[in-house]
């Protein structure tokens, strides 16, 4: 029996079978994903094969996931506690919405750029959603406009919205139809509020921002796929995921990193040396572009921080 993993609680997986019904499944203790050391071998969005096995103490058989079909893509990050293992956020997605806030809490450009680079590595298009526009003062509005201009110039689609007020949400909804969309971002940026605005019948829990730390509190505790229109599989899906504080990159080689920053990659073609790291080499077109402000300093700093990720202890605490 085959199906789609639509919910992951950490111990149980809900599979929407091709025949129609949903089945709660477990995985066997020795089940491991080939080639990836992951804390969650099965992710929301996976296509899987399941079997039903009778149990000794119950008339109801237990369902087990026995096989994962090849993934066309996924979003992955370094595990919080185990630096040599990964956490797969979602698999087989058409696009990702990265929800960003300038205030309450502030999303760092390092977090944004790490998410974008990981998405580029696994061929997942990203739309940047700047939420809580209704809370911004004049100076914060200018900063958000500068951020939007930066990422649109690089080539990323951006939307400025207010999920609580509904401003800009209709235009965003049009980008979701018929697609499997991952919704991600820091805790407290308003992902649950946005889902409630797009799909009022879902009625997800929301929480206030911690005034002491200006950070969000987790209201989503597991990953789940939510259909955009009733039970229609063709209407599209939103994948709701728990908020994340940091984004440690996983399984990226230093020499590949340039290609995950669109504008750095374009300038790198003009470098004197083909193996240029864009840190100190003579004739480096990237360093010249940073000096001339064709590449934003924040983006270049994000690139440098990811170059240092090979130091296994560097992000053990933060990510």
BADOVEX-705094 format. One record per atom (N, C-alpha, C): atom name; x, y, z negated. Coordinates in steps of 0.2 Angstrom, whole numbers, plus 5000, padded with zeros to 4 digits. Atoms other than C-alpha are relative to their C-alpha. Example, Ala and Ser with C-alpha at 12.3 -4.5 7.8 and 13.67 -1.06 7.14 Angstrom:
BEGIN
> atom u v w
> N 5004 4994 5000
> CA 5062 4978 4961
> C 5004 5006 5000
> N 4996 4994 5001
> CA 5068 4995 4964
> C 4996 5005 4997
***
This chain:
BEGIN
> atom u v w
> N 5004 4994 5000
> CA 5000 5000 5000
> C 5004 5006 5000
> N 4996 4994 4999
> CA 5007 5017 5005
> C 4996 5006 4998
> N 5004 4993 5002
> CA 5003 5035 4999
> C 5005 5005 4999
> N 4996 4994 5001
> CA 5009 5052 4994
> C 5000 5001 4992
> N 5000 4998 5007
> CA 5015 5057 4977
> C 4998 5007 4999
> N 5003 4994 5001
> CA 5005 5071 4971
> C 5000 5003 4993
> N 4999 4998 5006
> CA 5009 5072 4953
> C 5005 4996 4996
> N 4995 5003 5003
> CA 5024 5069 4942
> C 5000 5002 4993
> N 5000 4998 5007
> CA 5022 5069 4923
> C 5007 4999 4996
> N 4994 5002 5003
> CA 5040 5062 4920
> C 5000 4993 4998
> N 5000 5007 5001
> CA 5034 5045 4915
> C 4995 4997 5005
> N 5005 5002 4995
> CA 5019 5043 4927
> C 5000 5004 5006
> N 5000 4996 4994
> CA 5017 5047 4945
> C 4993 4998 5003
> N 5006 5001 4997
> CA 5000 5049 4953
> C 5001 5000 5008
> N 5000 5001 4993
> CA 4999 5043 4971
> C 4994 5000 5004
> N 5006 4999 4995
> CA 4986 5048 4984
> C 5001 4995 5005
> N 4998 5005 4995
> CA 4985 5032 4994
> C 4997 5001 5007
> N 5002 4998 4993
> CA 4982 5032 5013
> C 4993 4997 5000
> N 5007 5003 5000
> CA 4966 5022 5009
> C 4995 5005 4997
> N 5004 4996 5003
> CA 4959 5036 4999
> C 5000 5001 4993
> N 5000 4999 5007
> CA 4959 5033 4980
> C 5007 5002 4998
> N 4994 4999 5004
> CA 4973 5039 4968
> C 5001 4995 4995
> N 4998 5005 5005
> CA 4983 5027 4958
> C 5006 5003 4996
> N 4994 4998 5004
> CA 4994 5031 4943
> C 5005 4994 5000
> N 4994 5005 4999
> CA 5011 5022 4945
> C 5006 5001 4995
> N 4993 5000 5003
> CA 5027 5018 4936
> C 5005 4999 5005
> N 4994 5003 4996
> CA 5044 5015 4942
> C 5004 4995 4996
> N 4996 5005 5004
> CA 5055 5000 4937
> C 5006 5003 4997
> N 4995 4997 5004
> CA 5069 5004 4925
> C 5007 5000 5005
> N 4994 5000 4995
> CA 5082 4999 4939
> C 4999 5003 5006
> N 5002 4997 4994
> CA 5074 5009 4952
> C 5005 5006 5001
> N 4996 4994 4999
> CA 5087 5022 4959
> C 5000 5002 5007
> N 5000 4997 4993
> CA 5087 5033 4974
> C 5007 4999 5003
> N 4994 5001 4996
> CA 5100 5028 4987
> C 5004 5006 5001
> N 4995 4995 4998
> CA 5115 5040 4988
> C 4999 5006 4996
> N 5000 4994 5004
> CA 5109 5053 4976
> C 4999 4998 4992
> N 5001 5001 5007
> CA 5111 5053 4957
> C 4995 5005 4997
> N 5005 4995 5002
> CA 5095 5061 4951
> C 4997 4998 4994
> N 5004 5001 5006
> CA 5086 5063 4935
> C 4993 4997 5001
> N 5006 5002 4998
> CA 5070 5060 4944
> C 5000 4997 5007
> N 4999 5003 4993
> CA 5072 5047 4958
> C 4994 5001 5004
> N 5006 4999 4996
> CA 5054 5050 4964
> C 4997 5007 4998
> N 5002 4993 5001
> CA 5048 5068 4967
> C 4993 5001 5003
> N 5007 4998 4997
> CA 5031 5076 4971
> C 5002 5001 5008
> N 4999 4999 4993
> CA 5029 5076 4990
> C 5003 4994 5003
> N 4998 5006 4997
> CA 5037 5059 4992
> C 4995 4995 5003
> N 5004 5005 4997
> CA 5029 5046 5004
> C 5003 4993 4997
> N 4998 5006 5004
> CA 5030 5029 4994
> C 4996 4994 5002
> N 5004 5006 5000
> CA 5025 5011 4994
> C 4999 4998 4993
> N 5001 5002 5007
> CA 5017 5004 4979
> C 4997 4993 5000
> N 5003 5006 5001
> CA 5012 4987 4973
> C 4996 4999 4993
> N 5003 5001 5006
> CA 5000 4981 4960
> C 5002 4993 4997
> N 4997 5006 5003
> CA 5006 4968 4947
> C 4995 4999 4994
> N 5005 5001 5006
> CA 4994 4960 4934
> C 5005 5000 4994
> N 4997 5000 5007
> CA 4999 4962 4916
> C 4997 4995 4995
> N 5002 5006 5005
> CA 4998 4949 4902
> C 4994 5002 4995
> N 5005 4998 5005
> CA 4988 4960 4890
> C 4994 5004 5002
> N 5005 4996 4998
> CA 4976 4969 4901
> C 4997 4997 5007
> N 5003 5002 4994
> CA 4964 4965 4915
> C 5002 5005 5006
> N 4999 4995 4995
> CA 4969 4981 4924
> C 5008 4999 5002
> N 4993 5001 4998
> CA 4985 4978 4935
> C 5004 5007 4999
> N 4995 4994 5001
> CA 5000 4990 4933
> C 5002 5001 5007
> N 4997 4999 4993
> CA 5005 4999 4949
> C 5007 5003 4999
> N 4992 4998 5000
> CA 5024 5001 4953
> C 5001 5003 5007
> N 4997 4997 4994
> CA 5032 5012 4966
> C 5006 4996 5001
> N 4995 5005 4998
> CA 5044 5000 4975
> C 5005 5003 5006
> N 4996 4998 4994
> CA 5050 5010 4990
> C 4999 5008 5001
> N 5001 4993 4998
> CA 5053 5029 4995
> C 5001 5000 5008
> N 4999 4999 4993
> CA 5051 5033 5013
> C 5006 5005 5001
> N 4995 4995 4999
> CA 5065 5043 5021
> C 4997 5007 5000
> N 5003 4993 5001
> CA 5063 5062 5016
> C 5003 5004 5006
> N 4998 4995 4995
> CA 5064 5075 5030
> C 5003 5006 4997
> N 4996 4995 5004
> CA 5070 5088 5017
> C 4998 5000 4993
> N 5002 5000 5007
> CA 5069 5092 4999
> C 5004 5006 4997
> N 4996 4995 5004
> CA 5074 5106 4986
> C 5003 4997 4994
> N 4996 5004 5005
> CA 5087 5100 4974
> C 5004 5005 4996
> N 4996 4996 5003
> CA 5096 5108 4960
> C 5004 4996 4995
> N 4996 5004 5005
> CA 5109 5103 4947
> C 4996 4999 4993
> N 5003 5001 5006
> CA 5102 5095 4932
> C 5002 5004 4994
> N 4998 4995 5005
> CA 5101 5106 4916
> C 5005 4997 4995
> N 4996 5002 5005
> CA 5110 5094 4904
> C 5005 4995 5003
> N 4995 5005 4997
> CA 5119 5082 4916
> C 5003 5003 5006
> N 4997 4996 4994
> CA 5131 5092 4928
> C 5001 4996 5006
> N 4998 5004 4994
> CA 5135 5077 4939
> C 4993 4997 5003
> N 5007 5003 4997
> CA 5116 5073 4942
> C 4996 5006 5002
> N 5004 4995 4997
> CA 5103 5082 4951
> C 4993 5000 4998
> N 5008 5001 5001
> CA 5084 5086 4949
> C 4997 5003 5006
> N 5003 4998 4993
> CA 5074 5086 4965
> C 4993 5003 4998
> N 5006 4996 5002
> CA 5060 5099 4963
> C 4994 4998 5004
> N 5005 5002 4996
> CA 5050 5093 4978
> C 5003 4998 5007
> N 4998 5003 4994
> CA 5051 5083 4994
> C 4995 5001 5006
> N 5004 5000 4994
> CA 5045 5084 5012
> C 4995 5006 5000
> N 5004 4993 5000
> CA 5039 5103 5011
> C 5001 5003 5007
> N 5000 4996 4994
> CA 5035 5114 5026
> C 5004 5007 4999
> N 4997 4993 5002
> CA 5041 5130 5017
> C 4999 5000 4992
> N 5000 4999 5007
> CA 5044 5137 5000
> C 4998 5007 4998
> N 5001 4994 5002
> CA 5037 5152 4991
> C 5004 5001 4994
> N 4996 4998 5006
> CA 5050 5160 4979
> C 4997 5006 4997
> N 5003 4994 5003
> CA 5041 5171 4967
> C 5005 5004 4996
> N 4995 4995 5003
> CA 5051 5186 4961
> C 4997 5005 4996
> N 5003 4994 5004
> CA 5048 5199 4948
> C 5006 5005 4999
> N 4995 4994 5002
> CA 5058 5216 4946
> C 5000 5001 4993
> N 5000 4998 5008
> CA 5052 5218 4928
> C 4995 4994 4997
> N 5004 5004 5004
> CA 5044 5207 4915
> C 4999 4993 5003
> N 4993 4999 5001
> CA 5055 5197 4918
> C 5003 5002 5006
> N 4996 4999 4994
> CA 5068 5202 4930
> C 5003 4994 5003
> N 4997 5006 4996
> CA 5073 5189 4943
> C 5007 5003 5003
> N 4993 4998 4998
> CA 5092 5190 4946
> C 5001 4999 5007
> N 4998 5002 4993
> CA 5099 5191 4964
> C 5004 4994 5000
> N 4996 5006 5000
> CA 5111 5177 4959
> C 4995 4994 5000
> N 5005 5005 5000
> CA 5095 5166 4956
> C 4997 4999 5007
> N 5003 5000 4994
> CA 5087 5171 4972
> C 5005 4997 5005
> N 4995 5003 4995
> CA 5103 5168 4982
> C 5001 4993 5000
> N 4999 5007 5001
> CA 5106 5151 4975
> C 4994 4996 5003
> N 5006 5003 4997
> CA 5088 5146 4979
> C 5000 5000 5007
> N 5000 5000 4992
> CA 5090 5152 4997
> C 5005 4996 5003
> N 4995 5004 4998
> CA 5106 5144 4999
> C 4999 4993 5000
> N 5002 5007 5001
> CA 5100 5127 4993
> C 4994 4999 5005
> N 5006 5001 4995
> CA 5084 5129 5004
> C 5003 5000 5007
> N 4996 5000 4994
> CA 5096 5133 5019
> C 5003 4993 5001
> N 4996 5006 4999
> CA 5106 5118 5016
> C 4995 4994 5002
> N 5004 5006 4999
> CA 5091 5106 5016
> C 4994 5002 5005
> N 5004 4998 4994
> CA 5082 5116 5031
> C 4992 5001 4997
> N 5007 4998 5003
> CA 5067 5123 5020
> C 4999 5007 5001
> N 5001 4993 4999
> CA 5061 5140 5026
> C 4997 5003 4994
> N 5002 4997 5006
> CA 5058 5152 5012
> C 4997 5007 5001
> N 5003 4994 5000
> CA 5046 5166 5010
> C 5001 5003 4993
> N 4999 4996 5006
> CA 5050 5179 4996
> C 4994 5004 4998
> N 5006 4996 5003
> CA 5035 5185 4985
> C 5002 5004 4994
> N 4999 4995 5005
> CA 5038 5200 4975
> C 4994 5002 4996
> N 5006 5000 5004
> CA 5025 5199 4961
> C 5000 5006 4995
> N 5000 4995 5005
> CA 5019 5211 4948
> C 5001 5007 5003
> N 4999 4993 4997
> CA 5020 5227 4960
> C 4996 5005 4996
> N 5004 4996 5004
> CA 5006 5234 4949
> C 5003 5003 4994
> N 4997 4998 5006
> CA 5018 5236 4934
> C 5006 5004 5001
> N 4994 4997 4998
> CA 5032 5245 4943
> C 4999 5008 4999
> N 5000 4992 5000
> CA 5036 5264 4939
> C 5004 5002 5007
> N 4998 4997 4993
> CA 5043 5275 4953
> C 5007 4997 5001
> N 4994 5003 4999
> CA 5061 5269 4950
> C 5000 4993 5002
> N 5000 5007 4998
> CA 5057 5251 4950
> C 4997 4998 5007
> N 5003 5001 4993
> CA 5046 5253 4966
> C 5006 5001 5005
> N 4994 4999 4996
> CA 5062 5260 4974
> C 5005 4994 5001
> N 4996 5006 5001
> CA 5072 5245 4968
> C 4997 4994 5004
> N 5004 5005 4997
> CA 5059 5233 4974
> C 5001 5001 5008
> N 4999 4999 4993
> CA 5059 5241 4991
> C 5007 4999 5003
> N 4993 5002 4998
> CA 5078 5240 4992
> C 5001 4993 5001
> N 4999 5007 5000
> CA 5077 5222 4988
> C 4996 4997 5006
> N 5004 5002 4994
> CA 5063 5219 5001
> C 5004 5001 5007
> N 4997 4998 4994
> CA 5073 5228 5014
> C 5007 4996 5001
> N 4994 5005 5000
> CA 5089 5218 5010
> C 4999 4994 5003
> N 5002 5007 4998
> CA 5081 5201 5012
> C 4997 5000 5007
> N 5003 5000 4994
> CA 5071 5206 5027
> C 5005 5001 5006
> N 4995 4998 4995
> CA 5086 5213 5036
> C 5004 4993 5001
> N 4996 5006 4999
> CA 5095 5196 5033
> C 4996 4995 5004
> N 5004 5004 4995
> CA 5080 5187 5041
> C 4994 4996 4996
> N 5005 5003 5004
> CA 5068 5182 5026
> C 4994 5004 5000
> N 5006 4996 5001
> CA 5050 5186 5026
> C 4998 5001 4993
> N 5001 4997 5007
> CA 5045 5196 5011
> C 4992 5002 4999
> N 5006 4997 5001
> CA 5028 5200 5003
> C 5000 5003 4993
> N 5001 4996 5006
> CA 5025 5213 4989
> C 4993 4999 4998
> N 5007 5001 5002
> CA 5009 5208 4979
> C 4999 5001 4993
> N 5002 5000 5007
> CA 5000 5209 4963
> C 4995 4994 4999
> N 5004 5006 5001
> CA 4993 5192 4958
> C 4994 5002 4996
> N 5006 4999 5005
> CA 4983 5199 4944
> C 4995 5005 5003
> N 5005 4995 4997
> CA 4975 5213 4954
> C 4998 4997 5007
> N 5002 5003 4993
> CA 4974 5203 4971
> C 5004 5004 5006
> N 4997 4996 4994
> CA 4984 5216 4981
> C 5005 4995 5004
> N 4995 5003 4995
> CA 4993 5208 4996
> C 4999 4992 5000
> N 5001 5007 5000
> CA 4987 5190 4992
> C 4997 4997 5006
> N 5003 5003 4994
> CA 4976 5188 5007
> C 5004 4999 5006
> N 4995 5000 4995
> CA 4990 5191 5019
> C 5004 4994 4999
> N 4996 5006 5002
> CA 5000 5178 5009
> C 4997 4993 5001
> N 5004 5006 4999
> CA 4986 5165 5010
> C 5000 4998 5007
> N 5000 5001 4993
> CA 4986 5166 5029
> C 5007 4996 5002
> N 4994 5003 4999
> CA 5004 5159 5028
> C 5000 4993 4998
> N 5000 5007 5004
> CA 4999 5143 5018
> C 4996 4995 5004
> N 5005 5004 4997
> CA 4985 5136 5029
> C 5004 4994 5004
> N 4998 5006 4997
> CA 4989 5118 5035
> C 5007 4998 4999
> N 4993 5001 5002
> CA 5006 5118 5027
> C 5001 4997 4993
> N 4998 5002 5007
> CA 5014 5109 5012
> C 5005 5006 4997
> N 4996 4994 5002
> CA 5021 5124 5002
> C 5002 4999 4992
> N 4998 5000 5007
> CA 5032 5123 4986
> C 5000 5007 4997
> N 5000 4994 5003
> CA 5029 5137 4974
> C 5005 5000 4994
> N 4994 5000 5005
> CA 5045 5141 4963
> C 5001 5007 4998
> N 4997 4994 5003
> CA 5053 5154 4952
> C 5001 4999 4993
> N 4999 5000 5007
> CA 5058 5159 4935
> C 4994 4999 4996
> N 5006 5000 5005
> CA 5046 5156 4920
> C 4998 5007 4999
> N 5002 4993 5002
> CA 5035 5171 4918
> C 4999 5004 5006
> N 5000 4996 4994
> CA 5035 5177 4936
> C 4992 5001 5003
> N 5007 5000 4998
> CA 5016 5173 4938
> C 4998 4995 5005
> N 5001 5005 4995
> CA 5016 5157 4948
> C 4992 4998 4999
> N 5007 5002 5001
> CA 5000 5151 4939
> C 4995 5005 5001
> N 5005 4994 4999
> CA 4991 5168 4940
> C 4999 5000 5008
> N 5001 5000 4993
> CA 4995 5167 4959
> C 4996 4995 5003
> N 5004 5006 4998
> CA 4988 5150 4961
> C 4993 5001 4998
> N 5007 4999 5002
> CA 4972 5155 4951
> C 4997 5005 5005
> N 5003 4995 4996
> CA 4970 5170 4963
> C 4999 4997 5007
> N 5001 5003 4993
> CA 4972 5159 4979
> C 4995 4994 4999
> N 5005 5006 5001
> CA 4962 5144 4971
> C 4997 5001 4994
> N 5003 4998 5006
> CA 4951 5151 4958
> C 4997 4994 4996
> N 5003 5005 5004
> CA 4943 5134 4954
> C 5005 4996 4996
> N 4995 5004 5004
> CA 4960 5127 4948
> C 5000 5002 4993
> N 5000 4998 5007
> CA 4960 5138 4933
> C 5006 4998 4996
> N 4994 5002 5004
> CA 4978 5135 4927
> C 5001 5005 4994
> N 4998 4996 5006
> CA 4984 5141 4910
> C 5005 5005 5002
> N 4994 4995 4999
> CA 4994 5157 4910
> C 5002 5002 4993
> N 4998 4998 5006
> CA 5004 5164 4896
> C 5003 5007 5000
> N 4997 4994 5000
> CA 5010 5181 4890
> C 5008 5000 5000
> N 4993 4999 5000
> CA 5028 5187 4892
> C 5002 5001 4993
> N 4997 4999 5006
> CA 5039 5186 4877
> C 5003 5007 5000
> N 4997 4993 5000
> CA 5042 5204 4872
> C 5007 5000 4997
> N 4993 5000 5003
> CA 5058 5199 4862
> C 5005 4999 5005
> N 4995 5002 4995
> CA 5066 5191 4877
> C 4999 5002 5007
> N 5003 4998 4993
> CA 5056 5198 4892
> C 5001 4994 5005
> N 5000 5005 4996
> CA 5055 5181 4898
> C 4994 4996 5000
> N 5007 5003 5000
> CA 5041 5169 4903
> C 5000 4994 4995
> N 5001 5006 5003
> CA 5035 5154 4893
> C 4997 4995 5005
> N 5002 5005 4995
> CA 5032 5138 4902
> C 4992 4998 4999
> N 5007 5002 5000
> CA 5013 5135 4906
> C 4999 4994 5004
> N 5000 5006 4996
> CA 5016 5122 4919
> C 5005 4995 4998
> N 4996 5005 5003
> CA 5024 5106 4912
> C 5002 4995 5004
> N 4999 5005 4995
> CA 5024 5095 4927
> C 4999 5002 5007
> N 5001 4998 4993
> CA 5024 5096 4946
> C 4994 4996 5002
> N 5006 5002 4997
> CA 5008 5094 4955
> C 4999 5003 5007
> N 5002 4998 4993
> CA 5002 5095 4973
> C 4992 5002 4999
> N 5007 4998 5000
> CA 4985 5105 4974
> C 4998 5001 5007
> N 5002 4999 4993
> CA 4975 5104 4990
> C 4997 5007 5001
> N 5002 4993 4999
> CA 4971 5121 4997
> C 4992 5000 5001
> N 5007 5000 4999
> CA 4953 5116 5002
> C 4997 4993 4998
> N 5003 5006 5002
> CA 4944 5103 4992
> C 5005 4994 5000
> N 4996 5006 4999
> CA 4951 5085 4996
> C 5002 4999 5007
> N 4998 5001 4993
> CA 4955 5089 5014
> C 5008 5000 5000
> N 4993 5001 5000
> CA 4973 5083 5017
> C 5003 5005 5006
> N 4998 4996 4994
> CA 4974 5094 5033
> C 5000 5007 4998
> N 5001 4993 5001
> CA 4970 5110 5025
> C 5007 5003 4997
> N 4994 4998 5003
> CA 4987 5111 5016
> C 5001 4999 4993
> N 4999 5001 5007
> CA 4995 5109 4999
> C 5004 5006 4997
> N 4996 4996 5004
> CA 5002 5120 4986
> C 5004 4996 4994
> N 4996 5004 5005
> CA 5016 5112 4975
> C 5001 5004 4994
> N 4999 4996 5007
> CA 5015 5119 4957
> C 5006 4997 4996
> N 4995 5003 5003
> CA 5031 5117 4948
> C 5002 5004 4993
> N 4999 4997 5006
> CA 5037 5121 4930
> C 5005 5006 5002
> N 4995 4995 4999
> CA 5047 5138 4929
> C 5007 4998 4998
> N 4993 5002 5001
> CA 5066 5137 4930
> C 5004 5006 4998
> N 4996 4994 5002
> CA 5078 5148 4921
> C 5006 5002 5005
> N 4994 4999 4996
> CA 5093 5145 4932
> C 5000 4995 5006
> N 5000 5004 4994
> CA 5098 5137 4949
> C 5007 4998 5001
> N 4993 5002 4999
> CA 5114 5127 4948
> C 5000 4996 5007
> N 5000 5004 4993
> CA 5118 5121 4966
> C 5003 4993 4999
> N 4998 5007 5000
> CA 5121 5103 4969
> C 5003 4997 5006
> N 4997 5003 4994
> CA 5132 5093 4981
> C 5001 5004 5006
> N 4998 4995 4995
> CA 5138 5108 4991
> C 5007 5000 5001
> N 4993 4999 4999
> CA 5155 5108 4999
> C 5002 5007 5001
> N 4998 4993 4999
> CA 5165 5124 4998
> C 5000 5002 5007
> N 5000 4998 4993
> CA 5168 5123 5017
> C 4994 5001 5003
> N 5006 4999 4997
> CA 5150 5122 5020
> C 4996 5006 4998
> N 5004 4995 5004
> CA 5144 5136 5009
> C 4999 5006 5005
> N 5000 4994 4996
> CA 5147 5150 5022
> C 4993 5000 5004
> N 5006 5001 4996
> CA 5133 5143 5033
> C 4994 5001 4997
> N 5006 5000 5003
> CA 5120 5144 5020
> C 4998 5007 4998
> N 5001 4993 5000
> CA 5122 5163 5019
> C 5000 5003 5007
> N 5001 4999 4992
> CA 5115 5169 5036
> C 5005 5006 5002
> N 4996 4994 4997
> CA 5124 5186 5037
> C 5007 4999 4999
> N 4993 5002 5001
> CA 5140 5179 5030
> C 5003 4996 5006
> N 4998 5005 4994
> CA 5140 5165 5043
> C 5001 5004 5006
> N 5000 4996 4994
> CA 5137 5178 5057
> C 5007 5004 5000
> N 4994 4997 5000
> CA 5152 5188 5052
> C 5006 4996 5000
> N 4994 5005 5001
> CA 5163 5173 5048
> C 5003 4998 5007
> N 4997 5002 4993
> CA 5164 5169 5067
> C 5005 5004 5002
> N 4995 4995 4997
> CA 5175 5184 5069
> C 5007 5000 4996
> N 4994 5000 5005
> CA 5188 5179 5055
> C 5006 4997 5004
> N 4994 5002 4997
> CA 5206 5176 5060
> C 5001 4992 5000
> N 4999 5007 5001
> CA 5206 5159 5053
> C 4994 4996 4999
> N 5007 5004 4999
> CA 5193 5145 5056
> C 4999 4997 4993
> N 5002 5002 5006
> CA 5195 5139 5038
> C 5000 5005 4994
> N 5000 4994 5004
> CA 5194 5156 5030
> C 4995 4999 4994
> N 5005 5000 5006
> CA 5186 5156 5012
> C 4997 5007 4999
> N 5003 4993 5001
> CA 5182 5175 5013
> C 5001 5002 4993
> N 4998 4998 5007
> CA 5191 5178 4997
> C 5006 5005 5000
> N 4994 4996 5000
> CA 5208 5185 5001
> C 5004 5000 5007
> N 4996 5001 4994
> CA 5214 5180 5019
> C 5000 5006 5004
> N 4999 4994 4995
> CA 5221 5193 5031
> C 4995 4998 5006
> N 5005 5001 4994
> CA 5209 5196 5046
> C 4994 4997 4998
> N 5006 5003 5002
> CA 5194 5191 5036
> C 4994 5005 5002
> N 5005 4995 4998
> CA 5179 5199 5045
> C 4994 5000 4994
> N 5005 4999 5005
> CA 5167 5195 5030
> C 5002 5005 4995
> N 4998 4995 5005
> CA 5178 5205 5018
> C 4999 5007 5003
> N 5001 4994 4997
> CA 5178 5219 5030
> C 4993 5002 5000
> N 5007 4999 5000
> CA 5159 5218 5032
> C 4998 5002 4993
> N 5002 4998 5007
> CA 5157 5219 5013
> C 5003 5007 4998
> N 4997 4993 5001
> CA 5169 5234 5012
> C 4996 5005 5004
> N 5003 4995 4996
> CA 5159 5243 5026
> C 4992 4999 4999
> N 5007 5000 5003
> CA 5142 5238 5017
> C 4995 4997 5006
> N 5004 5004 4996
> CA 5136 5227 5031
> C 4998 4994 4997
> N 5002 5005 5004
> CA 5135 5213 5019
> C 4999 5003 4993
> N 5002 4998 5006
> CA 5127 5217 5002
> C 5005 4997 4995
> N 4995 5003 5005
> CA 5139 5216 4987
> C 4997 4995 4996
> N 5003 5005 5004
> CA 5126 5206 4977
> C 5000 4994 5004
> N 5000 5006 4996
> CA 5125 5193 4991
> C 5007 4997 5000
> N 4993 5002 5000
> CA 5144 5192 4992
> C 5002 4997 4993
> N 4999 5003 5006
> CA 5145 5190 4973
> C 4997 4993 4999
> N 5004 5006 5000
> CA 5132 5176 4974
> C 5004 4995 5003
> N 4996 5004 4996
> CA 5143 5168 4987
> C 5006 4998 4996
> N 4994 5001 5004
> CA 5158 5169 4976
> C 4999 4996 4994
> N 5002 5004 5006
> CA 5149 5162 4961
> C 4999 4993 5002
> N 5001 5007 4998
> CA 5144 5147 4971
> C 5006 4996 5002
> N 4993 5003 4998
> CA 5162 5144 4977
> C 5003 4997 4994
> N 4997 5002 5007
> CA 5166 5142 4958
> C 4996 4994 4997
> N 5004 5005 5003
> CA 5153 5129 4955
> C 5004 4993 5000
> N 4996 5006 5000
> CA 5166 5115 4958
> C 5003 4999 4993
> N 4998 5001 5007
> CA 5171 5119 4940
> C 4994 4997 4996
> N 5005 5004 5003
> CA 5160 5106 4931
> C 4997 5004 4994
> N 5003 4997 5006
> CA 5158 5116 4915
> C 4998 5007 5001
> N 5002 4993 5000
> CA 5155 5133 4922
> C 4993 5002 4999
> N 5007 4999 5001
> CA 5136 5132 4923
> C 4997 4995 4996
> N 5003 5005 5004
> CA 5133 5119 4910
> C 4995 5003 4995
> N 5005 4997 5005
> CA 5125 5131 4898
> C 4995 5004 5004
> N 5004 4996 4997
> CA 5117 5143 4910
> C 4995 4997 5005
> N 5004 5003 4995
> CA 5110 5131 4922
> C 4998 4992 4998
***
